[in-house]
Amino acid sequence: MVDTTQSEAAPPKDEPRGCLFALSQPPLMIFLAVIGCLILMAALHDLLLL
């Protein structure tokens, strides 16, 4: 039979997740990539065309 008891080394379930977990979410990464591209395009426009 399969042992389904939890070991003592398992992390507690009440532990809050950190900032790295939030940054790993795809919608947030897409949003940050779009904002970063807009800032980069504005900076290149200022440097090269003005």
N, CA, C and O atoms as a GROMACS GRO file, in nm:
protein
  200
    1MET      N    1   0.083  -0.119   0.000
    1MET     CA    2   0.000   0.000   0.000
    1MET      C    3   0.088   0.125   0.000
    1MET      O    4   0.204   0.122   0.041
    2VAL      N    5   0.031   0.234  -0.046
    2VAL     CA    6   0.103   0.361  -0.054
    2VAL      C    7   0.089   0.434   0.079
    2VAL      O    8  -0.020   0.446   0.134
    3ASP      N    9   0.202   0.483   0.129
    3ASP     CA   10   0.200   0.556   0.254
    3ASP      C   11   0.160   0.700   0.225
    3ASP      O   12   0.232   0.773   0.157
    4THR      N   13   0.044   0.742   0.276
    4THR     CA   14  -0.007   0.877   0.249
    4THR      C   15   0.010   0.971   0.368
    4THR      O   16  -0.042   1.082   0.365
    5THR      N   17   0.081   0.930   0.470
    5THR     CA   18   0.103   1.018   0.585
    5THR      C   19   0.204   1.126   0.549
    5THR      O   20   0.296   1.102   0.471
    6GLN      N   21   0.185   1.244   0.605
    6GLN     CA   22   0.276   1.354   0.577
    6GLN      C   23   0.399   1.343   0.666
    6GLN      O   24   0.390   1.307   0.783
    7SER      N   25   0.513   1.373   0.607
    7SER     CA   26   0.636   1.370   0.685
    7SER      C   27   0.645   1.498   0.770
    7SER      O   28   0.574   1.595   0.745
    8GLU      N   29   0.732   1.496   0.867
    8GLU     CA   30   0.749   1.613   0.955
    8GLU      C   31   0.823   1.726   0.886
    8GLU      O   32   0.817   1.840   0.931
    9ALA      N   33   0.892   1.697   0.776
    9ALA     CA   34   0.970   1.799   0.707
    9ALA      C   35   0.885   1.880   0.610
    9ALA      O   36   0.936   1.973   0.547
   10ALA      N   37   0.758   1.849   0.595
   10ALA     CA   38   0.672   1.922   0.502
   10ALA      C   39   0.653   2.065   0.552
   10ALA      O   40   0.635   2.086   0.672
   11PRO      N   41   0.657   2.164   0.461
   11PRO     CA   42   0.639   2.304   0.503
   11PRO      C   43   0.496   2.328   0.550
   11PRO      O   44   0.402   2.264   0.501
   12PRO      N   45   0.478   2.418   0.643
   12PRO     CA   46   0.342   2.448   0.689
   12PRO      C   47   0.261   2.515   0.578
   12PRO      O   48   0.316   2.587   0.495
   13LYS      N   49   0.131   2.491   0.578
   13LYS     CA   50   0.046   2.543   0.470
   13LYS      C   51   0.010   2.689   0.492
   13LYS      O   52  -0.038   2.755   0.400
   14ASP      N   53   0.032   2.742   0.612
   14ASP     CA   54  -0.001   2.882   0.641
   14ASP      C   55   0.110   2.978   0.601
   14ASP      O   56   0.094   3.099   0.618
   15GLU      N   57   0.220   2.927   0.550
   15GLU     CA   58   0.334   3.012   0.517
   15GLU      C   59   0.299   3.102   0.398
   15GLU      O   60   0.257   3.051   0.294
   16PRO      N   61   0.317   3.234   0.410
   16PRO     CA   62   0.285   3.324   0.299
   16PRO      C   63   0.384   3.306   0.184
   16PRO      O   64   0.501   3.276   0.206
   17ARG      N   65   0.336   3.326   0.063
   17ARG     CA   66   0.424   3.315  -0.053
   17ARG      C   67   0.492   3.449  -0.075
   17ARG      O   68   0.436   3.554  -0.046
   18GLY      N   69   0.614   3.444  -0.126
   18GLY     CA   70   0.694   3.564  -0.139
   18GLY      C   71   0.678   3.633  -0.272
   18GLY      O   72   0.591   3.601  -0.353
   19CYS      N   73   0.766   3.729  -0.294
   19CYS     CA   74   0.761   3.813  -0.414
   19CYS      C   75   0.796   3.733  -0.539
   19CYS      O   76   0.743   3.759  -0.647
   20LEU      N   77   0.886   3.635  -0.526
   20LEU     CA   78   0.925   3.557  -0.642
   20LEU      C   79   0.808   3.475  -0.695
   20LEU      O   80   0.798   3.452  -0.816
   21PHE      N   81   0.719   3.431  -0.607
   21PHE     CA   82   0.600   3.360  -0.653
   21PHE      C   83   0.511   3.454  -0.733
   21PHE      O   84   0.455   3.415  -0.835
   22ALA      N   85   0.497   3.578  -0.687
   22ALA     CA   86   0.413   3.675  -0.758
   22ALA      C   87   0.472   3.708  -0.895
   22ALA      O   88   0.398   3.723  -0.992
   23LEU      N   89   0.605   3.718  -0.903
   23LEU     CA   90   0.668   3.751  -1.031
   23LEU      C   91   0.663   3.636  -1.130
   23LEU      O   92   0.683   3.657  -1.249
   24SER      N   93   0.637   3.514  -1.081
   24SER     CA   94   0.635   3.400  -1.171
   24SER      C   95   0.500   3.382  -1.239
   24SER      O   96   0.483   3.290  -1.319
   25GLN      N   97   0.405   3.467  -1.209
   25GLN     CA   98   0.271   3.454  -1.268
   25GLN      C   99   0.272   3.511  -1.409
   25GLN      O  100   0.319   3.623  -1.430
   26PRO      N  101   0.221   3.436  -1.508
   26PRO     CA  102   0.228   3.481  -1.648
   26PRO      C  103   0.161   3.616  -1.676
   26PRO      O  104   0.219   3.696  -1.748
   27PRO      N  105   0.041   3.646  -1.622
   27PRO     CA  106  -0.017   3.778  -1.654
   27PRO      C  107   0.069   3.894  -1.607
   27PRO      O  108   0.080   3.996  -1.676
   28LEU      N  109   0.130   3.881  -1.491
   28LEU     CA  110   0.216   3.989  -1.442
   28LEU      C  111   0.340   4.003  -1.528
   28LEU      O  112   0.383   4.115  -1.557
   29MET      N  113   0.398   3.892  -1.570
   29MET     CA  114   0.518   3.899  -1.653
   29MET      C  115   0.486   3.959  -1.790
   29MET      O  116   0.567   4.035  -1.844
   30ILE      N  117   0.369   3.928  -1.846
   30ILE     CA  118   0.329   3.988  -1.974
   30ILE      C  119   0.310   4.138  -1.957
   30ILE      O  120   0.355   4.217  -2.041
   31PHE      N  121   0.245   4.178  -1.849
   31PHE     CA  122   0.224   4.321  -1.822
   31PHE      C  123   0.358   4.394  -1.807
   31PHE      O  124   0.377   4.500  -1.866
   32LEU      N  125   0.450   4.337  -1.731
   32LEU     CA  126   0.580   4.402  -1.712
   32LEU      C  127   0.659   4.406  -1.841
   32LEU      O  128   0.732   4.503  -1.866
   33ALA      N  129   0.647   4.303  -1.925
   33ALA     CA  130   0.718   4.303  -2.053
   33ALA      C  131   0.663   4.412  -2.145
   33ALA      O  132   0.740   4.480  -2.213
   34VAL      N  133   0.532   4.430  -2.148
   34VAL     CA  134   0.472   4.534  -2.232
   34VAL      C  135   0.516   4.672  -2.184
   34VAL      O  136   0.553   4.757  -2.266
   35ILE      N  137   0.511   4.695  -2.054
   35ILE     CA  138   0.553   4.826  -2.000
   35ILE      C  139   0.702   4.849  -2.029
   35ILE      O  140   0.741   4.960  -2.065
   36GLY      N  141   0.782   4.746  -2.013
   36GLY     CA  142   0.926   4.759  -2.041
   36GLY      C  143   0.953   4.791  -2.186
   36GLY      O  144   1.040   4.873  -2.217
   37CYS      N  145   0.878   4.727  -2.278
   37CYS     CA  146   0.895   4.756  -2.421
   37CYS      C  147   0.854   4.898  -2.454
   37CYS      O  148   0.919   4.965  -2.534
   38LEU      N  149   0.746   4.946  -2.393
   38LEU     CA  150   0.704   5.084  -2.418
   38LEU      C  151   0.808   5.184  -2.370
   38LEU      O  152   0.837   5.283  -2.438
   39ILE      N  153   0.864   5.159  -2.252
   39ILE     CA  154   0.968   5.249  -2.200
   39ILE      C  155   1.093   5.243  -2.288
   39ILE      O  156   1.154   5.346  -2.315
   40LEU      N  157   1.130   5.123  -2.332
   40LEU     CA  158   1.246   5.110  -2.420
   40LEU      C  159   1.225   5.181  -2.553
   40LEU      O  160   1.315   5.249  -2.602
   41MET      N  161   1.107   5.166  -2.611
   41MET     CA  162   1.079   5.234  -2.738
   41MET      C  163   1.080   5.386  -2.720
   41MET      O  164   1.131   5.457  -2.807
   42ALA      N  165   1.027   5.436  -2.609
   42ALA     CA  166   1.029   5.580  -2.584
   42ALA      C  167   1.172   5.630  -2.565
   42ALA      O  168   1.207   5.737  -2.614
   43ALA      N  169   1.255   5.553  -2.496
   43ALA     CA  170   1.394   5.594  -2.474
   43ALA      C  171   1.471   5.594  -2.606
   43ALA      O  172   1.548   5.686  -2.632
   44LEU      N  173   1.450   5.492  -2.689
   44LEU     CA  174   1.520   5.487  -2.818
   44LEU      C  175   1.472   5.600  -2.910
   44LEU      O  176   1.552   5.656  -2.985
   45HIS      N  177   1.345   5.631  -2.904
   45HIS     CA  178   1.293   5.741  -2.984
   45HIS      C  179   1.358   5.874  -2.942
   45HIS      O  180   1.396   5.955  -3.027
   46ASP      N  181   1.370   5.894  -2.813
   46ASP     CA  182   1.433   6.018  -2.764
   46ASP      C  183   1.580   6.024  -2.803
   46ASP      O  184   1.630   6.130  -2.841
   47LEU      N  185   1.649   5.911  -2.793
   47LEU     CA  186   1.793   5.911  -2.820
   47LEU      C  187   1.826   5.921  -2.969
   47LEU      O  188   1.921   5.989  -3.007
   48LEU      N  189   1.749   5.855  -3.051
   48LEU     CA  190   1.788   5.843  -3.192
   48LEU      C  191   1.716   5.938  -3.284
   48LEU      O  192   1.773   5.980  -3.385
   49LEU      N  193   1.593   5.973  -3.255
   49LEU     CA  194   1.514   6.052  -3.350
   49LEU      C  195   1.496   6.198  -3.311
   49LEU      O  196   1.461   6.279  -3.396
   50LEU      N  197   1.518   6.231  -3.187
   50LEU     CA  198   1.501   6.371  -3.149
   50LEU      C  199   1.633   6.444  -3.140
   50LEU      O  200   1.636   6.563  -3.108
   0.00000   0.00000   0.00000
